[in-house]
Amino acid sequence: MTAVDPPALARSARRRRATRRADTAFRLVTLGSGLVVVVLIVAIGVFLFVHATPAFRKAGSSFFTEKAWFPDNSPARFGIAALAFGTVLSSIVALVLAVPVAVGSALFLTELAPRRLGRVVGYLLDLLAAVPSVVYGLWGIYYLVPRLKPVEQWLDRTVGFIPLFHSRAGIYGRSLFAASVVLAIMILPIIAAISREIFRQVPRADREAALALGATRWEAIRLAVLPYSRGGIVGAVMLGLGRALGETIAIAMVLAAAFKVDFHILEPGGNTIAANIATKFGLSGGAGRDALVASGLVLFAITLAVNVVARGVVYRTGLAAAEGKP
């Protein structure tokens, strides 16, 4: 039998107790942090719902179908249809423009570019996320919009048979297309940065195995990198979509505000929920402010729905990847 050292046993017991106390404290801190996030979301939702209720009662079901926005008139006419349409359409067009560029640049920086060049260009790409929204708005209205007119005219001449790219009056300028381009530039660094980090997490052995079997560089990316990264790419795209849905100042400056439901995105006009709140909140009071809060509640619900759908897609993609499905 080995001799038992009472002091050593006492020290070991003290270490175990200290470790348990540290684990308990860490668990409580993390639990509290998670609960704070939940409480904040619930508190924001409750605040918006309480202050939006008078507007819902006043407008009734027409709040979701009415295009006009005259909450202070008598009788009042206001609704979310045109604003929600502009918000969703501009965000979708921005995603279509930004995602290929963002994912392609992330692939180039992680898979093809020399390491030093990839690091420098990656830093420059990340700097786009630090540019304030008002700067994007000023750049968009004074520099981008005038230079987009030839592009819009070319699109009208080339693919104008598609209503989306047709201007019925031949007028171009501060349109949903211009706003979507600004949005695309704003969300590009978010999607690219997250995609770049996801691509870096792909095991090197997967790439090397594909190349050892005779795959080309593109085939190695297609077979080893992209399937492993699908969930992360979807998450990056959804974060970019959330940024696009809630963008305010830049869109308010670029768009020629008009309340319409129209798929002709090259024609001037259009509006979004966030831009409408930004431009009218300081000028509204009473019923007008309640109506703006109600539109904010709709935007809050849309953003939550997008995030829930994104989490579901990421979860299902992760399961498919774990099971080896394409």
PLY file of the C-alpha trace (Angstrom):
ply
format ascii 1.0
element vertex 326
property float x
property float y
property float z
element edge 325
property int vertex1
property int vertex2
end_header
0.00 0.00 0.00
1.17 3.51 -0.80
1.33 6.08 1.92
-1.30 8.81 1.81
-0.03 12.36 2.08
-2.76 14.34 3.92
-1.42 17.77 2.82
-1.35 16.65 -0.82
-4.91 15.37 -0.54
-5.99 18.66 0.99
-4.31 20.65 -1.82
-5.97 18.45 -4.44
-9.39 18.94 -2.81
-8.87 22.71 -2.73
-7.94 22.72 -6.43
-11.05 20.72 -7.28
-13.26 23.09 -5.29
-11.65 26.13 -6.96
-12.15 24.56 -10.37
-15.81 23.82 -9.61
-16.34 27.40 -8.41
-14.71 28.77 -11.56
-16.84 26.51 -13.75
-19.97 27.57 -11.90
-19.09 31.26 -12.20
-18.33 30.87 -15.93
-21.62 29.06 -16.50
-23.58 31.76 -14.68
-21.83 34.57 -16.58
-22.48 32.97 -19.97
-26.08 32.17 -19.01
-26.61 35.76 -17.90
-25.13 37.07 -21.16
-27.48 34.89 -23.18
-30.48 35.98 -21.11
-29.54 39.66 -21.56
-29.69 39.21 -25.34
-33.08 37.50 -25.13
-34.44 40.16 -22.76
-33.25 42.94 -25.06
-34.94 41.39 -28.10
-38.18 40.83 -26.19
-38.07 44.35 -24.74
-37.60 45.90 -28.20
-40.44 43.82 -29.60
-42.79 44.73 -26.73
-41.92 48.44 -26.99
-42.58 48.49 -30.73
-45.82 46.55 -30.38
-47.20 48.79 -27.61
-46.44 52.02 -29.48
-47.58 50.61 -32.83
-50.97 49.41 -31.57
-52.73 52.81 -32.06
-51.58 52.88 -35.70
-52.77 49.33 -36.29
-56.17 50.18 -34.80
-56.44 53.31 -36.89
-55.44 51.73 -40.21
-56.88 48.27 -39.70
-56.03 45.58 -42.21
-55.34 48.20 -44.87
-52.03 48.90 -43.13
-50.57 45.89 -44.98
-52.09 46.72 -48.38
-52.14 50.52 -48.60
-49.34 52.12 -50.65
-49.80 55.78 -49.66
-48.31 57.33 -46.52
-50.49 60.13 -45.15
-50.98 59.26 -41.45
-51.68 62.85 -40.42
-54.42 63.48 -42.99
-58.10 63.37 -42.19
-59.04 60.70 -42.92
-55.63 59.08 -42.53
-54.27 56.87 -45.31
-51.09 54.96 -44.66
-49.73 51.49 -45.19
-46.64 49.38 -45.46
-47.15 47.78 -48.90
-44.93 50.10 -50.96
-42.28 50.42 -48.24
-42.01 46.68 -47.63
-41.87 46.06 -51.38
-39.02 48.54 -51.85
-37.15 47.17 -48.84
-37.29 43.55 -49.97
-36.69 44.22 -53.68
-33.68 46.49 -53.17
-32.16 44.02 -50.70
-32.61 41.07 -53.05
-31.08 42.95 -55.99
-28.18 43.99 -53.73
-27.59 40.36 -52.78
-27.62 39.28 -56.43
-24.95 41.90 -57.15
-22.83 41.43 -54.03
-22.74 37.68 -53.35
-20.83 36.55 -56.48
-18.24 39.33 -56.04
-17.88 38.72 -52.29
-17.57 34.94 -52.49
-15.31 35.16 -55.54
-12.99 37.63 -53.85
-12.90 35.49 -50.70
-11.98 32.43 -52.76
-9.26 34.37 -54.57
-7.76 35.72 -51.36
-7.72 32.33 -49.62
-7.11 29.86 -52.45
-5.27 31.62 -55.29
-3.56 34.82 -54.20
-0.08 34.81 -52.60
-0.35 34.99 -48.84
1.08 38.49 -48.51
-1.12 39.88 -51.28
-4.16 38.14 -49.83
-3.51 39.68 -46.42
-3.13 43.22 -47.79
-6.15 43.04 -50.11
-8.19 41.45 -47.33
-7.43 44.39 -45.02
-8.45 46.83 -47.75
-11.67 44.91 -48.35
-12.48 44.96 -44.66
-12.02 48.74 -44.61
-15.14 49.09 -46.74
-17.16 48.00 -43.70
-15.74 50.92 -41.70
-16.99 53.60 -44.10
-19.99 55.43 -42.53
-23.36 55.12 -44.22
-23.62 58.86 -44.80
-20.37 58.77 -46.78
-21.79 56.02 -48.98
-24.89 58.15 -49.45
-22.92 61.24 -50.45
-20.72 59.22 -52.80
-23.78 57.53 -54.25
-25.80 60.64 -55.00
-22.96 62.84 -56.31
-20.69 60.30 -58.01
-22.36 56.94 -58.58
-25.86 57.92 -59.75
-24.68 60.13 -62.66
-22.27 57.42 -63.81
-24.87 54.69 -63.54
-27.15 56.34 -66.11
-25.21 54.94 -69.12
-25.33 51.49 -67.51
-29.08 51.79 -66.95
-29.57 52.94 -70.54
-27.53 49.98 -71.80
-29.58 47.58 -69.67
-32.79 49.11 -71.02
-31.62 48.74 -74.63
-30.20 45.22 -74.17
-32.58 43.44 -71.82
-35.43 45.94 -71.71
-37.85 43.22 -72.77
-37.65 42.15 -69.11
-39.87 44.59 -67.12
-37.29 44.70 -64.34
-34.79 46.44 -66.64
-37.16 48.63 -68.65
-37.76 52.34 -68.12
-41.12 53.23 -69.62
-40.42 56.96 -69.81
-36.73 56.67 -70.64
-35.82 58.43 -67.39
-32.99 57.19 -65.19
-31.25 58.30 -62.02
-32.17 57.96 -58.33
-33.78 54.58 -58.72
-34.04 51.32 -56.80
-31.27 49.99 -59.03
-28.89 52.76 -57.90
-29.87 52.16 -54.28
-29.27 48.44 -54.73
-25.78 49.07 -56.11
-24.94 51.19 -53.05
-26.35 48.47 -50.79
-24.32 45.83 -52.62
-21.10 47.77 -52.00
-22.03 48.18 -48.33
-22.76 44.50 -47.67
-19.91 43.16 -49.81
-17.20 43.41 -47.09
-19.43 41.64 -44.54
-20.11 38.67 -46.80
-16.51 38.56 -48.06
-14.93 38.73 -44.59
-17.07 35.94 -43.14
-16.68 33.78 -46.27
-12.92 34.28 -46.13
-12.76 33.05 -42.55
-14.98 30.08 -43.41
-12.74 29.07 -46.31
-9.70 29.22 -44.03
-11.34 26.66 -41.73
-11.50 24.01 -44.47
-9.02 21.23 -43.52
-5.90 21.43 -45.66
-5.98 17.66 -45.99
-9.22 17.89 -47.98
-7.64 20.21 -50.54
-4.47 18.15 -50.77
-6.42 14.92 -51.17
-8.40 16.37 -54.09
-5.23 17.66 -55.77
-3.45 14.33 -55.18
-6.26 12.54 -57.00
-5.62 14.69 -60.07
-8.19 17.44 -59.55
-7.52 20.88 -60.94
-7.48 23.89 -58.62
-11.10 24.73 -59.52
-12.18 21.10 -59.04
-10.49 21.04 -55.63
-12.37 24.20 -54.67
-15.67 22.84 -56.01
-15.34 19.40 -54.41
-13.49 20.13 -51.16
-13.89 23.80 -50.22
-17.41 24.84 -51.23
-19.32 21.81 -49.81
-17.55 22.19 -46.46
-18.33 25.93 -46.40
-21.96 25.97 -47.51
-23.42 26.63 -44.08
-21.00 29.46 -43.38
-21.64 31.06 -46.77
-25.39 30.96 -46.16
-24.86 32.59 -42.76
-22.70 35.31 -44.33
-25.31 36.00 -47.00
-28.06 36.25 -44.40
-26.02 38.70 -42.34
-25.54 40.79 -45.45
-29.27 40.62 -46.12
-29.99 41.81 -42.59
-27.68 44.78 -43.12
-29.35 45.58 -46.43
-32.86 45.41 -44.96
-32.04 47.87 -42.20
-29.85 50.35 -44.08
-31.15 53.88 -43.62
-29.18 57.01 -44.43
-27.47 55.93 -47.62
-30.76 54.74 -49.14
-32.61 57.85 -48.03
-30.02 60.01 -49.80
-29.82 57.99 -53.03
-33.51 57.22 -53.59
-35.99 59.72 -54.98
-38.67 58.91 -52.41
-41.90 57.66 -53.97
-44.48 55.25 -52.61
-45.09 52.72 -55.37
-45.12 48.99 -55.98
-43.29 48.73 -59.29
-40.79 46.19 -60.64
-39.24 48.74 -63.03
-36.14 49.31 -60.91
-34.42 51.61 -63.42
-37.07 54.30 -63.07
-36.55 56.99 -60.40
-38.49 56.50 -57.21
-39.12 53.93 -54.54
-38.69 53.86 -50.81
-37.81 51.54 -47.95
-39.05 51.20 -44.39
-35.82 52.32 -42.76
-35.33 55.28 -45.12
-38.91 56.41 -44.58
-38.48 56.32 -40.80
-35.24 58.29 -41.03
-36.67 61.04 -43.21
-40.04 61.44 -41.50
-39.53 60.68 -37.81
-38.41 64.17 -36.85
-41.25 65.73 -38.85
-44.04 63.54 -37.50
-45.98 63.57 -34.29
-48.93 61.75 -32.79
-50.50 59.49 -35.39
-47.59 59.95 -37.79
-45.05 58.81 -35.24
-47.19 55.84 -34.25
-47.38 54.86 -37.91
-43.61 55.03 -38.24
-43.18 52.85 -35.15
-45.64 50.37 -36.68
-43.55 50.23 -39.84
-40.48 49.69 -37.66
-42.24 46.75 -36.04
-42.83 45.25 -39.49
-39.14 45.68 -40.35
-38.22 44.10 -37.02
-40.46 41.11 -37.81
-38.99 40.75 -41.31
-35.46 40.78 -39.93
-36.31 38.18 -37.29
-37.97 35.98 -39.91
-34.90 36.23 -42.15
-32.61 35.22 -39.30
-34.83 32.29 -38.28
-34.90 31.03 -41.87
-31.14 31.49 -42.11
-30.56 29.46 -38.94
-32.76 26.70 -40.33
-30.86 26.65 -43.63
-27.49 26.64 -41.88
-28.62 23.81 -39.58
-29.90 21.68 -42.45
-26.78 22.39 -44.49
-24.60 21.34 -41.56
-26.53 18.09 -41.20
-26.20 17.38 -44.90
-22.47 18.06 -44.78
-22.08 15.79 -41.74
-23.89 12.98 -43.55
-21.77 13.46 -46.66
-24.63 14.54 -48.88
-23.96 16.94 -51.77
0 1
1 2
2 3
3 4
4 5
5 6
6 7
7 8
8 9
9 10
10 11
11 12
12 13
13 14
14 15
15 16
16 17
17 18
18 19
19 20
20 21
21 22
22 23
23 24
24 25
25 26
26 27
27 28
28 29
29 30
30 31
31 32
32 33
33 34
34 35
35 36
36 37
37 38
38 39
39 40
40 41
41 42
42 43
43 44
44 45
45 46
46 47
47 48
48 49
49 50
50 51
51 52
52 53
53 54
54 55
55 56
56 57
57 58
58 59
59 60
60 61
61 62
62 63
63 64
64 65
65 66
66 67
67 68
68 69
69 70
70 71
71 72
72 73
73 74
74 75
75 76
76 77
77 78
78 79
79 80
80 81
81 82
82 83
83 84
84 85
85 86
86 87
87 88
88 89
89 90
90 91
91 92
92 93
93 94
94 95
95 96
96 97
97 98
98 99
99 100
100 101
101 102
102 103
103 104
104 105
105 106
106 107
107 108
108 109
109 110
110 111
111 112
112 113
113 114
114 115
115 116
116 117
117 118
118 119
119 120
120 121
121 122
122 123
123 124
124 125
125 126
126 127
127 128
128 129
129 130
130 131
131 132
132 133
133 134
134 135
135 136
136 137
137 138
138 139
139 140
140 141
141 142
142 143
143 144
144 145
145 146
146 147
147 148
148 149
149 150
150 151
151 152
152 153
153 154
154 155
155 156
156 157
157 158
158 159
159 160
160 161
161 162
162 163
163 164
164 165
165 166
166 167
167 168
168 169
169 170
170 171
171 172
172 173
173 174
174 175
175 176
176 177
177 178
178 179
179 180
180 181
181 182
182 183
183 184
184 185
185 186
186 187
187 188
188 189
189 190
190 191
191 192
192 193
193 194
194 195
195 196
196 197
197 198
198 199
199 200
200 201
201 202
202 203
203 204
204 205
205 206
206 207
207 208
208 209
209 210
210 211
211 212
212 213
213 214
214 215
215 216
216 217
217 218
218 219
219 220
220 221
221 222
222 223
223 224
224 225
225 226
226 227
227 228
228 229
229 230
230 231
231 232
232 233
233 234
234 235
235 236
236 237
237 238
238 239
239 240
240 241
241 242
242 243
243 244
244 245
245 246
246 247
247 248
248 249
249 250
250 251
251 252
252 253
253 254
254 255
255 256
256 257
257 258
258 259
259 260
260 261
261 262
262 263
263 264
264 265
265 266
266 267
267 268
268 269
269 270
270 271
271 272
272 273
273 274
274 275
275 276
276 277
277 278
278 279
279 280
280 281
281 282
282 283
283 284
284 285
285 286
286 287
287 288
288 289
289 290
290 291
291 292
292 293
293 294
294 295
295 296
296 297
297 298
298 299
299 300
300 301
301 302
302 303
303 304
304 305
305 306
306 307
307 308
308 309
309 310
310 311
311 312
312 313
313 314
314 315
315 316
316 317
317 318
318 319
319 320
320 321
321 322
322 323
323 324
324 325
